[in-house]
Amino acid sequence: AAEIARLEKEIEKAKSFATSIEKKLSNEKFVSGAPEAVVNAERVKLATQQDIIAKNQKALEELR
């Protein structure tokens, strides 16, 4: 039960962070005004968070 709670907390944290990155990347001013390296770094962060969400959801399904 403790592991399930931990995974659920991690998933929520990653979803929250991913949402904030998605908002930033959907902002045309940010994407057009920021250096390409910064935009690419944000895309990498988003992919990382999505990967964390997927892995934790899979582990959660296996525990249930």
Helices and strands as residue ranges (DSSP letters): H 2-26, H 28-33, H 36-63
